[in-house]
């Protein structure tokens, strides 16, 4: 709400204006009053208000003088002059004093409500621009105007969120750019600024981030890619800069290929990736020129890394060491420079399967071998099976799985035919129905729609039909006795 100070020497008129604001102007509240201009000037010099409503004729300091002097001290204050005089000299004086409006007595309620509504729109923009300026100063480590912070910030404590789209970037910097993002709006309780690059958002909010706030931004900003979000706070404005630097460093440690996640920096659970055994085994296969064994070891460990949820930085470090092993076994006088394509693979891969494919292509060029990594391999299918067993409750399609593992629909269908003698859809349905049977057996009190959603069916009627086709009875009759859930 915006603050209003009233300077009026007629008590009845003052009370009338106060009542109008209280009943008709929800964006404003009266914070002070005075019966003469001198008293008003003294109070406003110490505690400025967003709006001054002043009578034109008062003792000591009249309304025109009050607005003129106040404009010199606090030019952000919007002034309205009310008067029983319609002479041009008064109106001219009000204009010169830069008053917003000149309202004649007796005061028309609709007129003052309309004027204050227009002022509210103007003040929102002023506040918003000043708040953005303050935040830019904060994250740029410029000197912060504490008086401006005290006046324009509605709160004293703020939360930070850093949203990163896609894989890790190569810059490694921690300084924020801080440009305003267009889809942030005044009175949204958050300020959305650019992060370190075009793949990041820095969000400053008055309240702790919730899933709705984060998801709505990710839906707009994510462009279908996975996003990593870290939040922290609350911070005082002067701590926003170190807070943003800390979040950037933490986020770089947390990006996990293909995984969207929102994490509270205060409760992070760090885990380390021990790749020594992997490197020893890979080294053995390289020394013995066993390319197929080397390839299979990579497949196995990519599965372990995905299952373990290890971050891109840890996976990248393991791959760096592996590439160094490959170079140590190379006889080329000018070894292949893997650093740039590896960084691009980590950045652009939207899943561990996709990264695995890109990495093997780099190895194929380094080792001068055919890129046979995906051809009829049982190991790739094991990864796909593991993925389905962990994500069966989510919306899923044949093309979506193909995109995740960077393979064609024809190739994926061939894998399911070879290893399961079933189609992709039949296999996924079998997993979901088996999980539904386990859930129903363990809890007869669940509603049908809840069971359906837990196994990936948003339509409970369709789930019931599929269940009956595969099990031979309705979900409510499964297990030999009637379950208590209902549609």
C-alpha positions in Angstrom: 0.0 0.0 0.0 1.1 3.6 -0.7 1.3 6.2 2.0 -0.8 9.4 2.1 -0.2 12.6 4.3 -3.0 15.1 4.6 -2.5 18.8 5.3 -5.8 20.5 5.9 -6.8 23.2 8.4 -10.5 22.3 8.4 -11.0 19.2 10.7 -14.2 18.2 9.0 -12.6 18.3 5.5 -9.6 16.4 6.8 -11.8 13.6 8.2 -13.8 13.5 5.0 -10.7 12.9 2.9 -9.5 10.2 5.4 -12.8 8.4 5.1 -12.8 8.5 1.3 -9.3 6.9 1.3 -10.2 4.3 3.9 -13.4 3.2 2.1 -12.7 3.8 -1.6 -8.9 3.6 -2.1 -7.5 0.2 -1.1 -4.1 1.0 -2.5 -3.5 3.8 0.0 -3.5 4.4 3.7 -3.1 7.6 5.7 0.1 7.8 7.6 0.0 11.4 8.9 -1.9 14.6 9.1 -1.3 18.3 10.0 -3.5 21.4 10.4 -1.1 23.9 9.0 1.7 23.9 6.3 4.6 24.4 8.7 3.7 21.3 10.8 3.2 19.3 7.6 6.6 20.4 6.2 8.4 19.4 9.4 6.8 16.0 9.6 7.3 15.2 5.9 10.9 16.3 6.0 11.6 13.4 8.5 9.1 10.9 7.2 8.2 11.4 3.5 5.0 10.0 2.1 4.1 8.7 -1.4 1.2 11.2 -1.7 0.5 14.6 -0.2 -3.0 16.0 -0.2 -2.9 19.6 0.9 -5.3 22.5 1.2 -4.2 25.6 -0.6 -4.9 28.1 2.1 -3.2 27.4 5.5 -1.4 29.4 8.2 2.4 30.0 8.0 3.1 27.9 4.9 0.3 27.6 2.3 -0.3 24.6 0.1 1.6 26.0 -2.9 4.7 26.7 -0.8 4.4 23.4 1.0 4.4 21.4 -2.3 7.2 23.5 -3.7 9.5 23.0 -0.7 8.6 19.3 -0.4 9.4 18.8 -4.1 12.9 20.0 -3.4 13.4 17.6 -0.6 11.4 14.6 -1.8 10.7 14.9 -5.5 9.1 11.4 -5.5 6.1 12.6 -3.5 3.0 13.0 -5.6 1.0 16.1 -4.6 -2.7 16.9 -4.9 -3.9 20.4 -3.9 -7.5 20.9 -2.8 -9.0 24.4 -2.7 -12.2 26.4 -2.5 -10.7 28.9 -4.9 -10.9 28.5 -8.7 -8.8 31.6 -9.5 -6.2 31.0 -12.3 -3.4 32.2 -10.1 -3.9 29.3 -7.6 -4.1 26.8 -10.4 -1.0 28.3 -12.1 0.9 28.1 -8.8 -0.1 24.4 -8.3 1.2 23.6 -11.8 4.5 25.4 -11.2 4.9 23.5 -7.9 4.4 20.3 -10.0 1.3 19.2 -8.3 -0.4 16.2 -9.9 -3.9 17.8 -9.7 -5.9 20.7 -8.4 -9.3 19.7 -6.9 -12.0 22.2 -6.0 -14.1 22.0 -2.9 -16.6 20.7 -2.1 -14.6 17.5 -2.9 -16.1 15.2 -5.4 -15.6 11.6 -4.2 -15.3 10.1 -7.7 -12.7 12.7 -8.7 -10.4 12.1 -5.8 -10.7 8.3 -6.2 -9.9 8.5 -9.9 -6.9 10.8 -9.3 -5.5 8.4 -6.6 -6.0 5.5 -8.9 -3.9 7.2 -11.6 -1.3 8.0 -9.0 -1.2 4.4 -7.9 -0.3 3.2 -11.4 2.4 5.8 -11.6 3.8 4.9 -8.2 3.9 1.2 -9.1 6.2 2.0 -12.1 8.3 4.4 -10.0 8.7 1.8 -7.2 9.4 -0.9 -9.7 12.1 1.1 -11.6 13.8 2.1 -8.3 13.7 -1.5 -6.9 15.3 -2.8 -10.1 18.0 -0.1 -9.9 18.6 -1.1 -6.2 18.9 -4.8 -7.1 21.3 -4.0 -10.0 23.5 -2.0 -7.6 23.3 -4.9 -5.1 24.4 -7.6 -7.5 27.0 -5.3 -9.2 28.5 -4.5 -5.9 27.9 -0.8 -6.4 27.3 1.6 -3.4 23.7 1.0 -2.2 21.6 4.1 -1.3 20.3 2.9 2.1 17.7 5.7 2.2 16.3 4.5 -1.1 16.3 0.9 0.2 14.4 2.0 3.3 11.8 3.9 1.3 11.2 1.7 -1.8 11.6 -1.8 -0.4 8.5 -3.1 1.3 10.5 -5.7 3.3 13.9 -6.0 4.9 14.7 -9.6 4.0 14.6 -11.2 0.6 15.1 -14.7 -1.0 17.4 -15.6 -3.9 16.8 -18.3 -6.6 19.2 -19.1 -9.4 17.6 -21.1 -12.3 19.9 -22.7 -14.8 18.7 -24.1 -18.1 20.4 -27.2 -19.6 23.9 -28.4 -19.1 26.9 -26.7 -17.5 28.4 -23.6 -19.2 32.0 -23.2 -20.0 32.5 -19.7 -18.5 32.8 -20.7 -14.9 32.3 -17.1 -13.8 30.1 -16.1 -10.8 29.2 -12.5 -11.5 25.5 -11.8 -12.5 24.5 -9.7 -15.5 21.4 -8.3 -13.8 19.3 -7.2 -16.7 15.6 -7.1 -16.2 13.7 -10.0 -17.8 10.6 -8.8 -19.6 8.0 -11.2 -18.1 8.5 -9.9 -14.6 5.7 -7.6 -13.5 5.2 -5.0 -10.7 3.5 -6.3 -7.6 4.4 -9.9 -8.5 6.5 -10.1 -5.2 9.5 -11.1 -7.3 12.1 -9.5 -9.5 13.5 -11.6 -12.4 16.9 -10.7 -13.6 19.4 -12.3 -15.9 22.0 -14.5 -14.3 25.5 -15.1 -15.5 24.5 -15.7 -19.1 21.5 -16.3 -21.3 20.9 -19.7 -19.7 20.2 -18.4 -16.2 17.7 -16.4 -14.3 18.3 -14.7 -10.9 15.1 -14.3 -9.0 14.7 -12.0 -6.0 11.5 -12.5 -4.0 9.9 -11.2 -0.9 8.8 -14.7 0.3 10.4 -18.1 0.3 10.2 -19.7 -3.2 7.5 -22.3 -3.6 6.9 -24.9 -6.3 4.3 -22.8 -8.1 6.6 -19.8 -8.4 9.5 -21.9 -9.6 7.5 -24.1 -12.0 5.8 -21.2 -13.7 9.2 -19.6 -14.4 10.7 -22.9 -15.6 7.8 -23.5 -17.9 8.4 -20.2 -19.6 12.2 -20.2 -19.5 13.1 -23.9 -19.7 12.2 -24.3 -23.4 11.8 -28.0 -22.9 15.3 -28.5 -21.4 16.0 -29.7 -17.8 16.5 -26.9 -15.3 18.5 -26.8 -12.0 17.3 -24.4 -9.4 19.0 -23.5 -6.1 17.5 -21.0 -3.6 18.7 -19.5 -0.4 17.8 -16.8 2.1 16.5 -14.7 3.6 19.1 -12.0 2.9 19.3 -8.3 3.7 19.8 -6.2 0.5 23.5 -5.6 1.3 24.0 -9.4 1.4 22.4 -10.0 -2.0 25.8 -9.9 -3.8 27.6 -12.5 -1.7 24.4 -14.5 -1.7 24.2 -14.6 -5.5 27.9 -15.5 -5.8 27.4 -18.4 -3.3 24.4 -19.7 -5.2 26.3 -19.6 -8.5 29.1 -21.7 -7.1 26.7 -24.2 -5.5 24.7 -24.5 -8.7 27.8 -25.4 -10.7 28.3 -28.3 -8.3 24.7 -29.6 -8.7 23.8 -29.6 -12.4 22.9 -33.2 -13.1 22.6 -34.2 -16.8 18.9 -34.6 -17.8 17.5 -34.0 -14.3 15.3 -31.1 -13.3 15.7 -30.3 -9.7 15.0 -27.5 -7.2 17.2 -27.5 -4.1 17.5 -25.5 -0.9 21.2 -24.5 -0.5 20.9 -25.0 3.2 20.1 -28.7 3.0 22.3 -29.9 0.2 23.5 -33.5 0.5 26.9 -33.8 -1.2 28.2 -37.1 -2.5 31.4 -37.9 -4.2 32.1 -40.0 -7.3 34.9 -42.5 -6.9 36.0 -43.4 -10.4 39.3 -45.1 -9.6 38.1 -48.6 -10.3 36.5 -47.5 -13.5 39.7 -45.8 -14.7 41.8 -48.9 -13.8 39.5 -51.2 -15.7 39.3 -48.8 -18.7 43.1 -48.6 -18.7 43.4 -52.4 -18.8 41.1 -52.6 -21.9 43.1 -49.8 -23.6 46.4 -51.5 -22.9 45.1 -54.7 -24.4 43.4 -52.9 -27.3 40.1 -54.4 -26.3 37.8 -51.7 -27.7 34.6 -53.7 -27.1 35.5 -54.2 -23.4 36.4 -50.5 -23.2 33.0 -49.6 -24.7 31.1 -51.9 -22.4 32.9 -50.5 -19.3 31.8 -47.0 -20.4 28.2 -48.2 -20.8 28.2 -49.8 -17.4 29.5 -46.8 -15.6 27.2 -44.4 -17.3 24.3 -46.5 -15.9 25.9 -46.3 -12.4 26.4 -42.5 -12.7 22.8 -42.0 -13.8 21.4 -44.2 -11.1 23.6 -42.5 -8.5 22.5 -39.1 -9.6 26.0 -37.8 -9.8 26.3 -34.2 -11.0 27.7 -33.1 -14.4 30.8 -31.7 -12.8 31.7 -35.1 -11.3 30.9 -36.9 -14.5 32.9 -34.4 -16.4 35.9 -34.8 -14.2 35.7 -38.6 -14.5 35.5 -38.3 -18.3 38.5 -35.8 -18.3 40.6 -38.4 -16.6 39.4 -41.1 -18.9 40.3 -39.0 -22.0 43.7 -38.4 -20.5 44.1 -42.2 -20.3 43.2 -42.6 -23.9 45.8 -40.0 -25.0 48.4 -41.7 -22.9 47.9 -44.8 -25.0 47.9 -42.9 -28.3 50.9 -43.0 -30.7 49.9 -39.8 -32.5 52.4 -37.0 -32.4 49.5 -34.5 -32.2 46.8 -36.1 -30.0 43.1 -35.2 -30.7 42.0 -32.2 -28.7 38.9 -33.5 -26.8 38.4 -30.6 -24.5 36.0 -28.5 -26.7 33.8 -31.4 -27.9 33.6 -32.8 -24.4 32.5 -29.4 -22.9 30.0 -29.1 -25.7 28.6 -32.6 -25.0 28.2 -31.8 -21.3 26.5 -28.6 -22.1 24.1 -29.8 -24.9 23.2 -33.4 -23.8 19.7 -33.5 -22.4 20.1 -37.0 -20.9 22.8 -39.3 -19.8 22.0 -41.6 -22.8 22.5 -38.6 -25.1 25.8 -37.7 -23.4 27.0 -41.3 -23.6 26.4 -41.3 -27.4 28.3 -38.0 -27.8 31.2 -39.2 -25.7 31.6 -42.4 -27.6 31.6 -40.4 -30.9 34.6 -38.4 -29.5 36.4 -41.6 -28.5 35.7 -43.1 -31.9 37.5 -40.2 -33.5 40.4 -40.4 -31.0 40.8 -44.2 -31.4 40.0 -44.2 -35.1 37.3 -46.8 -34.9 33.8 -47.2 -36.1 31.1 -45.6 -34.0 29.3 -48.9 -33.2 28.4 -47.8 -29.7 24.6 -48.1 -30.1 24.4 -51.0 -32.5 22.5 -54.0 -31.0 24.0 -53.5 -27.5 22.4 -55.1 -24.5 23.9 -52.5 -22.3 22.0 -49.6 -23.9 18.8 -51.6 -23.5 19.6 -52.1 -19.8 19.8 -48.3 -19.4 16.5 -47.9 -21.1 14.9 -50.6 -18.8 16.3 -48.8 -15.8 14.9 -45.5 -17.0 11.4 -46.9 -17.5 11.4 -48.6 -14.1 12.2 -45.2 -12.4 9.9 -43.0 -14.5 6.9 -45.2 -15.3 4.6 -42.9 -13.3 5.4 -39.9 -15.5 3.9 -39.0 -18.9 6.0 -41.0 -21.4 6.0 -41.6 -25.1 8.1 -43.7 -27.6 9.5 -40.5 -29.1 10.3 -39.0 -25.7 12.4 -42.1 -24.8 14.1 -41.9 -28.2 15.0 -38.3 -27.7 16.4 -39.0 -24.2 18.7 -41.8 -25.5 19.4 -40.1 -28.9 18.1 -43.1 -31.0 15.4 -43.5 -33.6 12.0 -45.1 -33.1 12.9 -47.9 -35.4 16.0 -48.7 -33.5 14.2 -48.6 -30.1 11.5 -50.8 -31.4 14.1 -53.3 -32.6 15.7 -53.4 -29.2 12.4 -54.2 -27.5 11.6 -56.9 -30.1 15.1 -58.4 -29.6 15.3 -58.4 -25.8 11.7 -58.6 -24.7 9.8 -59.8 -27.8 7.3 -57.0 -27.1 6.6 -53.5 -28.2 7.6 -50.4 -26.2 4.0 -49.6 -25.3 3.2 -53.2 -24.2 6.3 -53.3 -22.0 5.6 -50.0 -20.4 2.0 -51.0 -19.8 3.1 -54.3 -18.2 5.4 -52.3 -15.8 2.6 -50.0 -14.8 0.0 -52.7 -14.3 2.5 -54.7 -12.1 3.1 -51.6 -10.0 -0.6 -51.0 -9.7 -1.1 -54.6 -8.4 1.6 -54.0 -5.8 0.0 -50.7 -4.7 -3.5 -52.2 -4.5 -2.3 -55.2 -2.5 -0.5 -53.0 0.0 -3.3 -50.5 0.5 -7.0 -51.2 -0.1 -8.0 -47.7 1.1 -6.6 -45.7 -1.8 -9.0 -44.1 -4.3 -8.9 -45.4 -7.9 -7.8 -42.1 -9.3 -4.9 -42.0 -6.9 -3.7 -45.5 -7.9 -4.1 -44.5 -11.6 -2.0 -41.4 -11.2 0.7 -43.2 -9.2 1.3 -45.5 -12.2 1.1 -42.9 -14.9 -2.6 -42.8 -15.9 -4.3 -39.4 -15.4 -7.6 -40.9 -16.6 -8.9 -43.4 -14.0 -11.5 -44.8 -16.4 -8.9 -45.7 -19.0 -6.7 -47.2 -16.3 -9.5 -49.4 -15.1 -10.1 -50.6 -18.7 -6.4 -51.4 -19.2 -6.2 -53.1 -15.8 -9.2 -55.3 -16.6 -7.7 -56.3 -20.0 -4.4 -57.4 -18.4 -5.5 -58.8 -15.1 -9.0 -60.1 -15.9 -10.9 -58.1 -13.2 -11.5 -54.5 -12.2 -9.0 -52.9 -9.9 -11.6 -52.8 -7.1 -11.9 -56.6 -7.2 -8.2 -57.4 -7.4 -6.9 -59.7 -4.7 -10.1 -61.7 -4.2 -12.1 -59.2 -2.2 -13.6 -55.8 -2.8 -11.4 -52.9 -2.2 -12.8 -49.7 -0.6 -11.5 -47.2 -3.2 -14.0 -45.5 -5.5 -13.9 -43.6 -8.7 
